Amino acid sequence: MKLRSFLGFDIFIFLSVIALMLIGVLFIYSSGVSSSGIVYSNEYVKQIISISIGLVLCLLFSFGNYSRLGEWSLYFYLAGILVLVYTLVFGKVVNGARAWITLGSFHVGQPSELMKILTILYLGYFFDQHRNSIRKLSTLFMSLGIVALPMGLILLQPDMGTALVFVPIYLFSAFIALVPLRYLFFLVLSGFLTIILGILPEWNSAILHNEGFLIRILTEASFWPYLILVAALITILSLIGFISYHRKYFYWTGFFAFSSALSFIGAFLMQKVLKDYQIMRLIVFLDPEIDPRGTGWHIIQSITAVGSGGLYGKGFLQGTQSQYRFLPMQSTDFIFSIIAEEWGFIGSFLILLLFTVVLLRGIYIIWTAKDRYGKIVGAGIVGMLFFHMVVNIGMTMGIMPITGIPLPFVSYGGSSILNSLISIGILLNIHQRRYHF
């Protein structure tokens, strides 16, 4: 039995993660070296310590029976919610968000990072326990509540980037749990419309400069109560029509009307919760030149770094954007920019190749898992890692808005490393346990 477990250890995903972390340490070190060659930051030492602790946790979580985690997941989840509430009240403000727990001058960690895996574990358990009622709206709303609660608490910090990660966690998990696709389409549509409506006033003011009647209705909040009322009435009338005549056009009319109503409500809440600079971050990636000395500075400098690397890069410790400190948050959010500048396209491709191995092996683990809970949890983990990778690398190239999402295994940050390695440990566990079912 033990031999089969050992042989079931996925060495490909483990070695790929080790390689990513080694590259991360190298470039965290590079980010802390000045143009004169002076090392002014010990972040790389802290990262090595975090990796060492994380690897121990990864190996611990890779053995045993992950189904036990499901049985205790509700208690872990509730404990995580209590810690998030504590952080909102007593946490330390870093970069404008009250997201850290500290003991004196020592940063204990960022609870929102670990809340991701706690949510994945409990959401998977919930879906598994409600497999026979997965098509019911009550099950859908309860599962949404599991994700919405930590998202709301994290948005109040406010930390929009971390909160957004819970969206792919839910969608990937729900898809594998066989939640009806029309429900997922409704959620994606409502979320997309919420973001568009939420940023539209600033977008119009900064870029569009459109004074048309339709734009005025959609950007002036004083019109929104009337639009919500109209959408609600259409939804009710469509529901009555569908019940009476069972015509699909009534169903889809109500579907889109209800989505619109929720989107206006969501956009209103979004504008109340998010800071102006966070909304601007969602806009400025469309045209960084509208704020070249402010929010656009990050994207402009990052694109410059990525583009200047060429095919082979400028060489390790030879990147000018990082050496002269033009890149903001270069050891965390923009670590990929340094890699692209110093190792060029070859180094960037290596990073993408290693992540591809991790994600493809993750999909294989989901496919071969022998129980429903393992498949759903695996999907949540893969969705989380995929979203992190796409958004972080995308924002360094100016094709995604800046959201402060780290690059897993590579960016500096103890909480991020621990969450990522625990997640990998659970994936490895799911892969090994397929021999035991």
C-alpha positions as CSV (number, residue, x, y, z in Angstrom):
1,M,0.0,0.0,0.0
2,K,2.8,2.4,1.0
3,L,4.8,1.5,-2.1
4,R,1.8,2.2,-4.3
5,S,1.4,5.6,-2.6
6,F,5.0,6.4,-3.1
7,L,4.8,5.4,-6.8
8,G,1.7,7.6,-7.1
9,F,3.7,10.7,-6.1
10,D,3.5,13.1,-9.1
11,I,7.2,14.0,-9.6
12,F,6.5,16.1,-12.6
13,I,4.3,18.6,-10.8
14,F,6.6,18.6,-7.8
15,L,9.8,19.3,-9.7
16,S,8.1,22.0,-11.8
17,V,7.0,23.8,-8.6
18,I,10.6,23.4,-7.2
19,A,12.0,25.0,-10.4
20,L,9.5,27.9,-10.3
21,M,10.5,28.6,-6.6
22,L,14.2,28.5,-7.4
23,I,13.7,30.9,-10.2
24,G,11.6,33.1,-7.9
25,V,14.4,33.2,-5.3
26,L,16.9,34.2,-7.9
27,F,14.8,37.1,-9.1
28,I,13.7,38.2,-5.7
29,Y,17.4,38.6,-5.0
30,S,17.9,40.4,-8.3
31,S,15.0,42.8,-7.4
32,G,17.0,43.7,-4.2
33,V,20.2,44.7,-5.9
34,S,20.9,48.3,-6.8
35,S,22.5,49.6,-10.0
36,S,25.8,49.8,-8.1
37,G,25.7,46.2,-7.1
38,I,24.7,46.7,-3.4
39,V,22.2,44.2,-1.9
40,Y,19.8,46.3,0.0
41,S,17.0,43.7,0.6
42,N,16.9,40.4,2.4
43,E,13.6,39.4,1.0
44,Y,15.2,36.4,-0.8
45,V,16.3,35.0,2.6
46,K,12.7,35.4,4.0
47,Q,11.5,33.7,0.8
48,I,13.8,30.7,1.3
49,I,12.5,30.3,4.9
50,S,8.9,30.5,3.7
51,I,9.7,27.9,1.0
52,S,11.3,25.6,3.5
53,I,8.2,25.7,5.8
54,G,5.9,25.4,2.8
55,L,7.7,22.3,1.5
56,V,7.3,20.6,4.8
57,L,3.6,21.4,4.8
58,C,3.3,20.3,1.1
59,L,4.7,16.9,1.9
60,L,2.6,16.6,5.0
61,F,-0.6,17.3,3.1
62,S,0.5,15.0,0.2
63,F,0.1,11.9,2.4
64,G,-2.8,10.7,4.5
65,N,-6.4,10.9,3.4
66,Y,-7.6,14.2,2.0
67,S,-11.2,13.2,2.6
68,R,-10.6,13.9,6.3
69,L,-10.0,17.5,5.3
70,G,-13.5,17.6,3.9
71,E,-15.0,16.3,7.1
72,W,-13.3,19.1,9.0
73,S,-13.5,21.7,6.3
74,L,-16.5,23.6,7.8
75,Y,-14.6,24.2,11.0
76,F,-11.5,25.3,9.1
77,Y,-13.7,27.6,6.9
78,L,-15.5,29.2,9.9
79,A,-12.1,29.7,11.7
80,G,-10.8,31.5,8.6
81,I,-13.9,33.8,8.5
82,L,-13.3,34.7,12.2
83,V,-9.7,35.5,11.4
84,L,-10.8,37.7,8.4
85,V,-13.1,39.6,10.7
86,Y,-10.3,40.0,13.3
87,T,-8.1,41.3,10.5
88,L,-10.7,43.9,9.4
89,V,-10.7,45.3,13.0
90,F,-7.2,44.8,14.2
91,G,-5.1,44.1,11.1
92,K,-2.3,46.3,9.9
93,V,-2.7,48.5,6.8
94,V,-0.2,47.7,4.1
95,N,-0.5,49.3,0.6
96,G,-3.9,50.7,1.5
97,A,-5.5,47.5,2.6
98,R,-6.0,46.2,6.2
99,A,-5.0,42.7,5.2
100,W,-2.2,41.7,7.5
101,I,-2.0,40.3,11.0
102,T,1.1,41.4,12.9
103,L,2.8,40.8,16.2
104,G,4.7,44.0,17.0
105,S,6.8,44.6,13.9
106,F,6.6,41.0,12.7
107,H,4.1,40.2,9.9
108,V,2.4,36.9,10.9
109,G,0.7,36.6,7.5
110,Q,-2.1,37.6,5.2
111,P,-5.2,35.5,6.2
112,S,-6.9,36.1,2.9
113,E,-4.3,33.9,1.1
114,L,-5.0,30.9,3.2
115,M,-8.7,31.5,3.1
116,K,-8.6,30.5,-0.6
117,I,-7.7,26.9,0.1
118,L,-10.0,26.8,3.1
119,T,-12.9,27.9,0.8
120,I,-11.9,25.3,-1.8
121,L,-12.0,22.5,0.7
122,Y,-15.4,23.5,2.2
123,L,-17.0,24.3,-1.2
124,G,-15.9,20.9,-2.5
125,Y,-17.4,19.2,0.6
126,F,-20.6,21.2,0.2
127,F,-21.0,20.2,-3.5
128,D,-20.2,16.6,-2.7
129,Q,-22.8,16.4,0.1
130,H,-25.5,18.0,-2.1
131,R,-24.8,16.0,-5.3
132,N,-28.5,14.9,-5.5
133,S,-29.8,18.5,-5.3
134,I,-27.1,20.1,-7.4
135,R,-29.7,21.5,-9.9
136,K,-31.8,23.2,-7.2
137,L,-31.6,27.0,-6.9
138,S,-31.3,26.7,-3.2
139,T,-28.1,24.7,-3.5
140,L,-26.8,27.3,-6.0
141,F,-27.5,30.2,-3.6
142,M,-26.0,28.4,-0.6
143,S,-22.8,27.5,-2.6
144,L,-22.6,31.2,-3.7
145,G,-22.8,32.2,-0.1
146,I,-19.8,30.1,0.8
147,V,-17.7,32.1,-1.7
148,A,-19.5,35.5,-1.2
149,L,-18.8,35.7,2.5
150,P,-14.9,35.7,2.3
151,M,-15.1,37.7,-0.9
152,G,-17.1,40.4,0.9
153,L,-14.8,40.5,3.9
154,I,-11.7,40.8,1.7
155,L,-13.3,43.5,-0.4
156,L,-13.9,45.5,2.7
157,Q,-10.1,45.5,3.5
158,P,-10.1,46.5,0.5
159,D,-8.2,43.9,-1.5
160,M,-9.9,43.6,-4.9
161,G,-7.2,41.3,-6.5
162,T,-7.5,38.6,-3.8
163,A,-11.3,38.8,-3.7
164,L,-11.4,38.2,-7.5
165,V,-9.6,34.9,-7.1
166,F,-12.6,33.4,-5.5
167,V,-14.5,33.8,-8.8
168,P,-12.6,31.2,-10.8
169,I,-12.4,29.0,-7.7
170,Y,-16.2,28.9,-7.7
171,L,-16.6,28.5,-11.4
172,F,-14.1,25.7,-11.8
173,S,-15.4,23.8,-8.8
174,A,-19.1,24.3,-9.8
175,F,-18.4,23.1,-13.3
176,I,-16.8,19.8,-12.1
177,A,-19.7,19.5,-9.6
178,L,-22.1,19.5,-12.6
179,V,-23.9,22.7,-11.6
180,P,-26.1,23.5,-14.7
181,L,-24.2,25.5,-17.3
182,R,-27.0,28.1,-17.6
183,Y,-26.5,28.9,-13.9
184,L,-22.8,29.4,-14.5
185,F,-23.5,31.5,-17.6
186,F,-25.8,33.7,-15.6
187,L,-23.1,34.2,-13.0
188,V,-20.4,35.1,-15.6
189,L,-22.8,37.4,-17.4
190,S,-23.8,39.2,-14.2
191,G,-20.2,39.5,-13.1
192,F,-19.1,40.9,-16.4
193,L,-21.9,43.4,-16.6
194,T,-21.2,44.5,-13.0
195,I,-17.6,45.3,-13.7
196,I,-18.5,47.2,-16.9
197,L,-21.2,49.2,-15.2
198,G,-19.0,49.8,-12.2
199,I,-16.1,51.3,-14.1
200,L,-18.2,52.9,-16.9
201,P,-18.4,56.4,-15.2
202,E,-14.7,56.6,-14.8
203,W,-14.1,55.0,-18.2
204,N,-16.3,57.6,-19.9
205,S,-14.7,60.5,-18.0
206,A,-11.1,59.4,-18.7
207,I,-11.3,57.8,-22.2
208,L,-14.7,57.7,-24.0
209,H,-15.9,61.3,-23.4
210,N,-19.3,60.4,-24.7
211,E,-22.2,62.7,-23.8
212,G,-24.9,60.6,-25.5
213,F,-28.2,59.9,-23.8
214,L,-27.6,56.2,-23.4
215,I,-24.2,56.7,-21.7
216,R,-25.8,59.3,-19.4
217,I,-28.4,56.8,-18.3
218,L,-25.8,54.1,-17.7
219,T,-23.2,56.3,-15.9
220,E,-25.4,58.6,-13.7
221,A,-26.4,56.7,-10.5
222,S,-29.6,58.7,-10.1
223,F,-31.1,56.8,-13.1
224,W,-30.1,53.3,-11.7
225,P,-33.1,52.8,-9.3
226,Y,-35.4,53.3,-12.3
227,L,-33.4,50.9,-14.4
228,I,-33.4,48.3,-11.6
229,L,-37.2,48.7,-11.2
230,V,-37.8,48.2,-15.0
231,A,-35.5,45.2,-15.1
232,A,-37.3,43.7,-12.1
233,L,-40.7,44.2,-13.6
234,I,-39.6,42.6,-16.9
235,T,-38.3,39.7,-14.9
236,I,-41.6,39.2,-13.0
237,L,-43.7,39.5,-16.2
238,S,-41.4,37.0,-18.0
239,L,-41.7,34.6,-15.1
240,I,-45.5,34.8,-15.3
241,G,-45.4,34.3,-19.1
242,F,-43.1,31.3,-18.8
243,I,-45.2,29.6,-16.1
244,S,-48.4,30.3,-18.2
245,Y,-47.2,29.5,-21.7
246,H,-43.9,27.6,-21.3
247,R,-42.2,29.5,-24.1
248,K,-38.4,29.7,-24.0
249,Y,-38.3,33.4,-25.0
250,F,-40.1,34.3,-21.8
251,Y,-37.4,32.3,-19.9
252,W,-34.5,34.0,-21.6
253,T,-36.0,37.5,-21.4
254,G,-36.4,37.1,-17.7
255,F,-32.9,35.6,-17.5
256,F,-31.2,38.7,-19.1
257,A,-33.5,41.1,-17.2
258,F,-32.7,39.6,-13.9
259,S,-29.0,39.5,-14.7
260,S,-29.2,43.2,-15.6
261,A,-30.9,44.1,-12.3
262,L,-28.3,42.3,-10.3
263,S,-25.5,43.9,-12.3
264,F,-26.8,47.4,-11.5
265,I,-27.0,46.5,-7.8
266,G,-23.5,45.0,-7.9
267,A,-22.1,48.0,-9.7
268,F,-23.5,50.3,-7.1
269,L,-22.0,48.3,-4.3
270,M,-18.7,48.1,-6.2
271,Q,-18.5,51.8,-6.5
272,K,-19.2,52.2,-2.7
273,V,-16.6,49.6,-1.6
274,L,-13.7,50.1,-4.0
275,K,-11.4,53.1,-3.8
276,D,-11.0,55.4,-6.7
277,Y,-7.5,54.2,-7.5
278,Q,-8.7,50.6,-7.6
279,I,-11.4,51.4,-10.2
280,M,-8.7,53.4,-12.1
281,R,-6.5,50.3,-12.2
282,L,-9.3,48.5,-14.1
283,I,-9.4,51.3,-16.7
284,V,-5.9,52.4,-17.1
285,F,-4.7,49.2,-18.8
286,L,-6.9,50.1,-21.8
287,D,-4.8,53.3,-22.2
288,P,-1.9,53.7,-19.7
289,E,-1.1,57.2,-21.2
290,I,-4.2,58.7,-19.5
291,D,-2.3,58.6,-16.2
292,P,1.4,58.1,-17.1
293,R,2.7,59.4,-13.8
294,G,0.1,57.7,-11.7
295,T,-1.6,54.4,-12.1
296,G,-0.3,54.1,-15.7
297,W,3.3,54.3,-14.6
298,H,3.2,50.7,-13.4
299,I,2.1,49.3,-16.8
300,I,4.4,51.6,-18.8
301,Q,7.5,50.6,-16.9
302,S,6.5,46.9,-16.9
303,I,5.9,46.8,-20.7
304,T,9.3,48.6,-21.2
305,A,11.0,45.9,-19.1
306,V,9.3,43.0,-20.8
307,G,9.9,44.5,-24.3
308,S,13.6,45.3,-23.7
309,G,14.5,41.8,-22.8
310,G,14.5,40.6,-26.4
311,L,15.2,36.9,-27.1
312,Y,17.9,36.2,-24.5
313,G,17.5,39.1,-22.1
314,K,20.1,41.5,-20.7
315,G,21.6,39.0,-18.3
316,F,21.0,38.1,-14.7
317,L,21.4,41.2,-12.4
318,Q,21.7,43.4,-15.6
319,G,18.1,44.6,-15.9
320,T,17.9,48.4,-15.9
321,Q,14.3,48.8,-15.0
322,S,14.7,46.8,-11.8
323,Q,18.2,48.0,-10.9
324,Y,17.2,51.6,-11.1
325,R,13.9,50.9,-9.3
326,F,11.6,52.0,-12.1
327,L,9.4,48.9,-11.5
328,P,7.0,49.2,-8.6
329,M,6.5,46.2,-6.3
330,Q,9.0,44.4,-8.4
331,S,9.6,41.5,-6.1
332,T,5.9,40.7,-5.8
333,D,3.4,41.9,-8.5
334,F,6.0,42.5,-11.2
335,I,8.5,39.8,-10.7
336,F,7.7,38.4,-14.2
337,S,8.8,41.8,-15.6
338,I,12.3,41.3,-14.2
339,I,12.5,37.7,-15.5
340,A,11.5,38.9,-19.0
341,E,14.0,41.8,-18.9
342,E,17.0,39.7,-17.7
343,W,16.2,36.3,-19.3
344,G,14.3,37.5,-22.3
345,F,11.8,35.5,-24.2
346,I,13.6,32.3,-23.4
347,G,13.2,32.8,-19.6
348,S,9.6,33.9,-20.0
349,F,8.9,30.8,-22.1
350,L,10.5,28.6,-19.4
351,I,8.2,30.1,-16.7
352,L,5.1,29.5,-19.0
353,L,6.3,26.0,-19.7
354,L,6.7,25.1,-16.0
355,F,3.2,26.5,-15.3
356,T,1.8,24.5,-18.2
357,V,3.2,21.3,-16.7
358,V,1.7,22.2,-13.3
359,L,-1.7,23.0,-14.8
360,L,-1.9,20.0,-17.2
361,R,-0.8,17.6,-14.5
362,G,-3.5,19.2,-12.3
363,I,-6.1,18.6,-15.0
364,Y,-4.9,15.0,-15.2
365,I,-5.2,14.6,-11.5
366,I,-8.8,15.9,-11.6
367,W,-9.5,13.5,-14.5
368,T,-8.1,10.4,-12.7
369,A,-9.4,11.2,-9.2
370,K,-11.5,8.3,-7.9
371,D,-14.0,10.3,-5.9
372,R,-16.2,13.3,-6.5
373,Y,-14.7,15.4,-3.6
374,G,-11.2,15.0,-4.9
375,K,-12.3,16.1,-8.4
376,I,-14.0,19.2,-7.1
377,V,-11.2,20.3,-4.8
378,G,-8.6,19.6,-7.6
379,A,-10.7,21.8,-9.9
380,G,-10.8,24.7,-7.4
381,I,-7.0,24.5,-6.9
382,V,-6.3,24.4,-10.7
383,G,-8.7,27.3,-11.2
384,M,-7.0,29.4,-8.5
385,L,-3.5,28.7,-9.9
386,F,-4.6,29.3,-13.5
387,F,-6.2,32.7,-12.6
388,H,-3.2,33.8,-10.7
389,M,-0.8,33.0,-13.5
390,V,-2.9,34.5,-16.3
391,V,-3.7,37.8,-14.5
392,N,-0.2,38.3,-13.0
393,I,1.6,37.7,-16.3
394,G,-1.1,39.5,-18.3
395,M,-0.8,42.7,-16.2
396,T,2.9,42.8,-16.6
397,M,2.3,42.9,-20.4
398,G,-0.5,45.4,-20.2
399,I,-3.3,43.0,-21.3
400,M,-4.8,42.7,-17.8
401,P,-5.6,45.3,-15.2
402,I,-3.3,45.7,-12.2
403,T,-4.9,43.9,-9.4
404,G,-2.0,43.0,-7.0
405,I,-2.3,39.3,-7.6
406,P,1.1,37.5,-7.1
407,L,2.6,34.9,-9.4
408,P,2.4,31.6,-7.5
409,F,5.7,30.0,-6.4
410,V,7.6,32.9,-7.9
411,S,6.5,36.2,-6.3
412,Y,7.8,37.2,-2.9
413,G,5.4,36.6,0.0
414,G,5.2,34.0,2.7
415,S,1.4,33.7,2.8
416,S,1.2,33.2,-0.9
417,I,4.0,30.5,-0.9
418,L,2.3,28.6,2.0
419,N,-1.1,28.7,0.3
420,S,0.3,27.6,-3.0
421,L,2.4,24.7,-1.6
422,I,-0.4,23.4,0.6
423,S,-2.6,23.4,-2.5
424,I,0.0,21.4,-4.4
425,G,0.3,19.0,-1.4
426,I,-3.5,18.4,-1.6
427,L,-3.3,17.8,-5.4
428,L,-0.5,15.3,-4.8
429,N,-2.6,13.6,-2.2
430,I,-5.6,13.3,-4.6
431,H,-3.3,11.8,-7.1
432,Q,-1.9,9.2,-4.7
433,R,-5.2,8.3,-3.1
434,R,-6.6,7.1,-6.5
435,Y,-5.0,3.7,-5.6
436,H,-7.1,3.5,-2.4
437,F,-10.6,3.9,-3.7
